[in-house]
Amino acid sequence: MAAKKGNRVKVVLACTECKQRNYDNFKNSKNTTDRLELNKYCRFCKKHTVHKEAK
């Protein structure tokens, strides 16, 4: 049986250049209250770009 996630919530990351939603990720909402921002590869732009947490 899987362990309970607790404070971890699923978030969607969107590319800042083309606005495509490319990645799903989990974050701890208690420790990280602001929006998540990661540098990831965008397959639509074909380069590494900043991906921000979408609503």
Distance bins in CASP14 RR format, pairs under 12 A and 6 or more apart:
PFRMAT RR
TARGET T0000
AUTHOR 0000-0000-0000
RMODE 2
METHOD distances of the structure
MODEL  1
5 26 1 0 0 1 0 0 0 0 0 0 0
5 27 0 0 0 0 0 1 0 0 0 0 0
5 28 0 0 0 0 1 0 0 0 0 0 0
5 29 0 0 0 0 0 1 0 0 0 0 0
5 30 0 0 0 0 0 1 0 0 0 0 0
6 26 0 0 0 0 0 1 0 0 0 0 0
6 27 0 0 0 0 0 1 0 0 0 0 0
6 28 0 0 0 0 1 0 0 0 0 0 0
6 29 0 0 0 0 1 0 0 0 0 0 0
6 30 0 0 0 0 1 0 0 0 0 0 0
6 31 0 0 0 0 0 1 0 0 0 0 0
7 26 0 0 0 0 0 1 0 0 0 0 0
7 27 0 0 0 0 1 0 0 0 0 0 0
7 28 1 0 1 0 0 0 0 0 0 0 0
7 29 1 0 1 0 0 0 0 0 0 0 0
7 30 1 0 1 0 0 0 0 0 0 0 0
7 31 1 0 0 1 0 0 0 0 0 0 0
7 32 0 0 0 0 1 0 0 0 0 0 0
7 33 0 0 0 0 0 1 0 0 0 0 0
8 25 0 0 0 0 0 1 0 0 0 0 0
8 26 1 0 1 0 0 0 0 0 0 0 0
8 27 1 0 0 1 0 0 0 0 0 0 0
8 28 1 0 1 0 0 0 0 0 0 0 0
8 29 1 0 0 1 0 0 0 0 0 0 0
8 30 0 0 0 0 1 0 0 0 0 0 0
8 31 0 0 0 0 1 0 0 0 0 0 0
8 32 0 0 0 0 0 1 0 0 0 0 0
9 24 0 0 0 0 0 1 0 0 0 0 0
9 25 0 0 0 0 1 0 0 0 0 0 0
9 26 1 0 0 1 0 0 0 0 0 0 0
9 27 1 0 0 1 0 0 0 0 0 0 0
9 28 0 0 0 0 1 0 0 0 0 0 0
9 29 1 0 1 0 0 0 0 0 0 0 0
9 30 0 0 0 0 1 0 0 0 0 0 0
9 31 0 0 0 0 0 1 0 0 0 0 0
9 32 0 0 0 0 1 0 0 0 0 0 0
9 33 0 0 0 0 0 1 0 0 0 0 0
9 36 0 0 0 0 0 1 0 0 0 0 0
9 53 0 0 0 0 0 1 0 0 0 0 0
10 23 0 0 0 0 0 1 0 0 0 0 0
10 24 1 0 0 1 0 0 0 0 0 0 0
10 25 1 0 0 1 0 0 0 0 0 0 0
10 26 1 0 1 0 0 0 0 0 0 0 0
10 27 0 0 0 0 1 0 0 0 0 0 0
10 28 0 0 0 0 0 1 0 0 0 0 0
10 29 0 0 0 0 0 1 0 0 0 0 0
10 36 0 0 0 0 0 1 0 0 0 0 0
10 53 0 0 0 0 0 1 0 0 0 0 0
10 54 0 0 0 0 0 1 0 0 0 0 0
11 21 0 0 0 0 0 1 0 0 0 0 0
11 23 0 0 0 0 1 0 0 0 0 0 0
11 24 1 0 0 1 0 0 0 0 0 0 0
11 25 1 0 1 0 0 0 0 0 0 0 0
11 26 1 0 0 1 0 0 0 0 0 0 0
11 27 1 0 1 0 0 0 0 0 0 0 0
11 28 0 0 0 0 0 1 0 0 0 0 0
11 29 0 0 0 0 1 0 0 0 0 0 0
11 32 0 0 0 0 1 0 0 0 0 0 0
11 34 0 0 0 0 0 1 0 0 0 0 0
11 35 0 0 0 0 1 0 0 0 0 0 0
11 36 1 0 1 0 0 0 0 0 0 0 0
11 37 0 0 0 0 0 1 0 0 0 0 0
11 38 0 0 0 0 0 1 0 0 0 0 0
11 51 0 0 0 0 0 1 0 0 0 0 0
11 52 0 0 0 0 1 0 0 0 0 0 0
11 53 1 0 1 0 0 0 0 0 0 0 0
11 54 1 0 0 1 0 0 0 0 0 0 0
11 55 0 0 0 0 1 0 0 0 0 0 0
12 19 0 0 0 0 0 1 0 0 0 0 0
12 20 0 0 0 0 0 1 0 0 0 0 0
12 21 1 0 1 0 0 0 0 0 0 0 0
12 22 0 0 0 0 1 0 0 0 0 0 0
12 23 1 0 0 1 0 0 0 0 0 0 0
12 24 1 0 1 0 0 0 0 0 0 0 0
12 25 1 0 0 1 0 0 0 0 0 0 0
12 26 0 0 0 0 0 1 0 0 0 0 0
12 27 0 0 0 0 0 1 0 0 0 0 0
12 35 0 0 0 0 0 1 0 0 0 0 0
12 36 0 0 0 0 1 0 0 0 0 0 0
12 51 0 0 0 0 1 0 0 0 0 0 0
12 52 0 0 0 0 1 0 0 0 0 0 0
12 53 1 0 0 1 0 0 0 0 0 0 0
12 54 1 0 1 0 0 0 0 0 0 0 0
12 55 0 0 0 0 1 0 0 0 0 0 0
13 19 0 0 0 0 0 1 0 0 0 0 0
13 20 0 0 0 0 1 0 0 0 0 0 0
13 21 1 0 0 1 0 0 0 0 0 0 0
13 22 1 0 0 1 0 0 0 0 0 0 0
13 23 1 0 1 0 0 0 0 0 0 0 0
13 24 1 0 0 1 0 0 0 0 0 0 0
13 25 1 0 1 0 0 0 0 0 0 0 0
13 26 0 0 0 0 0 1 0 0 0 0 0
13 27 0 0 0 0 0 1 0 0 0 0 0
13 35 0 0 0 0 1 0 0 0 0 0 0
13 36 1 0 0 1 0 0 0 0 0 0 0
13 37 0 0 0 0 1 0 0 0 0 0 0
13 38 1 0 0 1 0 0 0 0 0 0 0
13 39 0 0 0 0 0 1 0 0 0 0 0
13 40 1 0 0 1 0 0 0 0 0 0 0
13 41 0 0 0 0 0 1 0 0 0 0 0
13 42 0 0 0 0 1 0 0 0 0 0 0
13 49 0 0 0 0 0 1 0 0 0 0 0
13 50 0 0 0 0 1 0 0 0 0 0 0
13 51 1 1 0 0 0 0 0 0 0 0 0
13 52 1 0 0 1 0 0 0 0 0 0 0
13 53 1 0 0 1 0 0 0 0 0 0 0
13 54 1 0 0 1 0 0 0 0 0 0 0
13 55 0 0 0 0 0 1 0 0 0 0 0
14 20 1 0 0 1 0 0 0 0 0 0 0
14 21 1 0 1 0 0 0 0 0 0 0 0
14 22 1 0 0 1 0 0 0 0 0 0 0
14 23 0 0 0 0 1 0 0 0 0 0 0
14 24 0 0 0 0 0 1 0 0 0 0 0
14 25 0 0 0 0 0 1 0 0 0 0 0
14 35 0 0 0 0 0 1 0 0 0 0 0
14 36 0 0 0 0 0 1 0 0 0 0 0
14 37 0 0 0 0 0 1 0 0 0 0 0
14 38 0 0 0 0 0 1 0 0 0 0 0
14 40 0 0 0 0 0 1 0 0 0 0 0
14 42 0 0 0 0 1 0 0 0 0 0 0
14 44 0 0 0 0 0 1 0 0 0 0 0
14 45 0 0 0 0 0 1 0 0 0 0 0
14 49 0 0 0 0 0 1 0 0 0 0 0
14 50 0 0 0 0 0 1 0 0 0 0 0
14 51 1 0 0 1 0 0 0 0 0 0 0
14 52 1 0 0 1 0 0 0 0 0 0 0
14 53 1 0 0 1 0 0 0 0 0 0 0
14 54 1 0 1 0 0 0 0 0 0 0 0
14 55 0 0 0 0 1 0 0 0 0 0 0
15 21 1 0 0 1 0 0 0 0 0 0 0
15 22 1 0 1 0 0 0 0 0 0 0 0
15 23 0 0 0 0 1 0 0 0 0 0 0
15 37 0 0 0 0 0 1 0 0 0 0 0
15 38 0 0 0 0 0 1 0 0 0 0 0
15 39 0 0 0 0 0 1 0 0 0 0 0
15 40 0 0 0 0 1 0 0 0 0 0 0
15 41 0 0 0 0 1 0 0 0 0 0 0
15 42 1 0 1 0 0 0 0 0 0 0 0
15 43 0 0 0 0 1 0 0 0 0 0 0
15 44 1 0 0 1 0 0 0 0 0 0 0
15 45 1 0 0 1 0 0 0 0 0 0 0
15 46 0 0 0 0 0 1 0 0 0 0 0
15 47 0 0 0 0 1 0 0 0 0 0 0
15 48 0 0 0 0 0 1 0 0 0 0 0
15 49 1 0 1 0 0 0 0 0 0 0 0
15 50 1 0 0 1 0 0 0 0 0 0 0
15 51 1 0 1 0 0 0 0 0 0 0 0
15 52 0 0 0 0 1 0 0 0 0 0 0
15 53 0 0 0 0 0 1 0 0 0 0 0
15 54 0 0 0 0 1 0 0 0 0 0 0
16 22 0 0 0 0 0 1 0 0 0 0 0
16 35 0 0 0 0 0 1 0 0 0 0 0
16 37 0 0 0 0 1 0 0 0 0 0 0
16 38 0 0 0 0 0 1 0 0 0 0 0
16 39 0 0 0 0 0 1 0 0 0 0 0
16 40 0 0 0 0 0 1 0 0 0 0 0
16 42 0 0 0 0 1 0 0 0 0 0 0
16 45 0 0 0 0 1 0 0 0 0 0 0
16 47 0 0 0 0 0 1 0 0 0 0 0
16 48 0 0 0 0 0 1 0 0 0 0 0
16 49 1 0 0 1 0 0 0 0 0 0 0
16 50 1 0 1 0 0 0 0 0 0 0 0
16 51 1 0 0 1 0 0 0 0 0 0 0
16 52 1 0 1 0 0 0 0 0 0 0 0
16 53 0 0 0 0 0 1 0 0 0 0 0
16 54 0 0 0 0 0 1 0 0 0 0 0
17 40 0 0 0 0 0 1 0 0 0 0 0
17 42 1 0 0 1 0 0 0 0 0 0 0
17 44 0 0 0 0 1 0 0 0 0 0 0
17 45 1 0 1 0 0 0 0 0 0 0 0
17 46 0 0 0 0 0 1 0 0 0 0 0
17 47 0 0 0 0 1 0 0 0 0 0 0
17 48 0 0 0 0 0 1 0 0 0 0 0
17 49 1 0 1 0 0 0 0 0 0 0 0
17 50 0 0 0 0 1 0 0 0 0 0 0
17 51 0 0 0 0 1 0 0 0 0 0 0
17 52 0 0 0 0 0 1 0 0 0 0 0
18 42 1 0 0 1 0 0 0 0 0 0 0
18 43 0 0 0 0 1 0 0 0 0 0 0
18 44 1 0 1 0 0 0 0 0 0 0 0
18 45 1 0 1 0 0 0 0 0 0 0 0
18 46 0 0 0 0 0 1 0 0 0 0 0
18 47 0 0 0 0 0 1 0 0 0 0 0
18 49 0 0 0 0 1 0 0 0 0 0 0
18 50 0 0 0 0 0 1 0 0 0 0 0
18 51 0 0 0 0 0 1 0 0 0 0 0
19 42 0 0 0 0 0 1 0 0 0 0 0
19 44 0 0 0 0 1 0 0 0 0 0 0
19 45 0 0 0 0 0 1 0 0 0 0 0
19 49 0 0 0 0 0 1 0 0 0 0 0
19 51 0 0 0 0 0 1 0 0 0 0 0
19 52 0 0 0 0 0 1 0 0 0 0 0
19 54 0 0 0 0 1 0 0 0 0 0 0
20 40 0 0 0 0 0 1 0 0 0 0 0
20 41 0 0 0 0 0 1 0 0 0 0 0
20 42 1 0 0 1 0 0 0 0 0 0 0
20 43 0 0 0 0 1 0 0 0 0 0 0
20 44 1 0 1 0 0 0 0 0 0 0 0
20 45 0 0 0 0 1 0 0 0 0 0 0
20 46 0 0 0 0 0 1 0 0 0 0 0
20 49 0 0 0 0 1 0 0 0 0 0 0
20 51 0 0 0 0 1 0 0 0 0 0 0
20 54 0 0 0 0 0 1 0 0 0 0 0
21 40 0 0 0 0 0 1 0 0 0 0 0
21 42 0 0 0 0 0 1 0 0 0 0 0
21 43 0 0 0 0 0 1 0 0 0 0 0
21 44 0 0 0 0 0 1 0 0 0 0 0
21 51 0 0 0 0 1 0 0 0 0 0 0
21 52 0 0 0 0 0 1 0 0 0 0 0
21 53 0 0 0 0 0 1 0 0 0 0 0
21 54 1 0 1 0 0 0 0 0 0 0 0
21 55 0 0 0 0 0 1 0 0 0 0 0
22 38 0 0 0 0 0 1 0 0 0 0 0
22 40 1 0 0 1 0 0 0 0 0 0 0
22 41 0 0 0 0 1 0 0 0 0 0 0
22 42 1 0 1 0 0 0 0 0 0 0 0
22 43 1 0 0 1 0 0 0 0 0 0 0
22 44 1 0 0 1 0 0 0 0 0 0 0
22 45 0 0 0 0 1 0 0 0 0 0 0
22 48 0 0 0 0 0 1 0 0 0 0 0
22 49 0 0 0 0 1 0 0 0 0 0 0
22 50 0 0 0 0 0 1 0 0 0 0 0
22 51 1 0 0 1 0 0 0 0 0 0 0
22 52 0 0 0 0 0 1 0 0 0 0 0
22 54 0 0 0 0 1 0 0 0 0 0 0
23 36 0 0 0 0 0 1 0 0 0 0 0
23 38 1 0 0 1 0 0 0 0 0 0 0
23 39 0 0 0 0 0 1 0 0 0 0 0
23 40 1 0 1 0 0 0 0 0 0 0 0
23 41 0 0 0 0 1 0 0 0 0 0 0
23 42 0 0 0 0 1 0 0 0 0 0 0
23 43 0 0 0 0 0 1 0 0 0 0 0
23 49 0 0 0 0 0 1 0 0 0 0 0
23 51 1 0 0 1 0 0 0 0 0 0 0
23 52 0 0 0 0 0 1 0 0 0 0 0
23 53 0 0 0 0 0 1 0 0 0 0 0
23 54 0 0 0 0 1 0 0 0 0 0 0
24 36 0 0 0 0 0 1 0 0 0 0 0
24 40 0 0 0 0 0 1 0 0 0 0 0
24 51 0 0 0 0 0 1 0 0 0 0 0
24 53 0 0 0 0 0 1 0 0 0 0 0
24 54 0 0 0 0 0 1 0 0 0 0 0
25 32 0 0 0 0 0 1 0 0 0 0 0
25 35 0 0 0 0 0 1 0 0 0 0 0
25 36 1 0 0 1 0 0 0 0 0 0 0
25 37 0 0 0 0 0 1 0 0 0 0 0
25 38 1 0 0 1 0 0 0 0 0 0 0
25 40 0 0 0 0 1 0 0 0 0 0 0
25 51 0 0 0 0 1 0 0 0 0 0 0
25 52 0 0 0 0 0 1 0 0 0 0 0
25 53 0 0 0 0 1 0 0 0 0 0 0
25 54 0 0 0 0 0 1 0 0 0 0 0
26 32 0 0 0 0 0 1 0 0 0 0 0
26 36 0 0 0 0 1 0 0 0 0 0 0
26 53 0 0 0 0 0 1 0 0 0 0 0
27 33 0 0 0 0 1 0 0 0 0 0 0
27 34 0 0 0 0 0 1 0 0 0 0 0
27 35 0 0 0 0 1 0 0 0 0 0 0
27 36 1 0 1 0 0 0 0 0 0 0 0
27 37 0 0 0 0 0 1 0 0 0 0 0
27 38 0 0 0 0 0 1 0 0 0 0 0
27 53 1 0 0 1 0 0 0 0 0 0 0
28 36 0 0 0 0 0 1 0 0 0 0 0
29 35 0 0 0 0 0 1 0 0 0 0 0
29 36 0 0 0 0 0 1 0 0 0 0 0
29 53 0 0 0 0 0 1 0 0 0 0 0
32 38 0 0 0 0 0 1 0 0 0 0 0
32 53 0 0 0 0 1 0 0 0 0 0 0
33 53 0 0 0 0 0 1 0 0 0 0 0
34 52 0 0 0 0 0 1 0 0 0 0 0
34 53 0 0 0 0 1 0 0 0 0 0 0
35 50 0 0 0 0 0 1 0 0 0 0 0
35 51 0 0 0 0 0 1 0 0 0 0 0
35 52 1 0 1 0 0 0 0 0 0 0 0
35 53 1 0 1 0 0 0 0 0 0 0 0
35 54 0 0 0 0 1 0 0 0 0 0 0
35 55 0 0 0 0 1 0 0 0 0 0 0
36 50 0 0 0 0 0 1 0 0 0 0 0
36 51 0 0 0 0 1 0 0 0 0 0 0
36 52 1 0 0 1 0 0 0 0 0 0 0
36 53 1 0 1 0 0 0 0 0 0 0 0
36 54 0 0 0 0 1 0 0 0 0 0 0
37 49 0 0 0 0 0 1 0 0 0 0 0
37 50 1 0 0 1 0 0 0 0 0 0 0
37 51 1 0 0 1 0 0 0 0 0 0 0
37 52 1 0 1 0 0 0 0 0 0 0 0
37 53 1 0 0 1 0 0 0 0 0 0 0
37 54 0 0 0 0 0 1 0 0 0 0 0
38 48 0 0 0 0 0 1 0 0 0 0 0
38 49 0 0 0 0 0 1 0 0 0 0 0
38 50 1 0 0 1 0 0 0 0 0 0 0
38 51 1 0 1 0 0 0 0 0 0 0 0
38 52 0 0 0 0 1 0 0 0 0 0 0
38 53 0 0 0 0 1 0 0 0 0 0 0
39 47 0 0 0 0 0 1 0 0 0 0 0
39 48 1 0 1 0 0 0 0 0 0 0 0
39 49 1 0 0 1 0 0 0 0 0 0 0
39 50 1 0 1 0 0 0 0 0 0 0 0
39 51 1 0 0 1 0 0 0 0 0 0 0
39 52 0 0 0 0 0 1 0 0 0 0 0
40 47 0 0 0 0 0 1 0 0 0 0 0
40 48 1 0 0 1 0 0 0 0 0 0 0
40 49 1 0 0 1 0 0 0 0 0 0 0
40 50 0 0 0 0 1 0 0 0 0 0 0
40 51 1 0 1 0 0 0 0 0 0 0 0
40 52 0 0 0 0 0 1 0 0 0 0 0
40 53 0 0 0 0 0 1 0 0 0 0 0
41 47 1 0 0 1 0 0 0 0 0 0 0
41 48 1 0 1 0 0 0 0 0 0 0 0
41 49 1 0 0 1 0 0 0 0 0 0 0
41 50 0 0 0 0 0 1 0 0 0 0 0
41 51 0 0 0 0 1 0 0 0 0 0 0
42 48 1 0 0 1 0 0 0 0 0 0 0
42 49 1 0 1 0 0 0 0 0 0 0 0
42 50 0 0 0 0 1 0 0 0 0 0 0
42 51 1 0 0 1 0 0 0 0 0 0 0
43 49 0 0 0 0 0 1 0 0 0 0 0
43 51 0 0 0 0 0 1 0 0 0 0 0
44 51 0 0 0 0 0 1 0 0 0 0 0
45 51 0 0 0 0 0 1 0 0 0 0 0
END
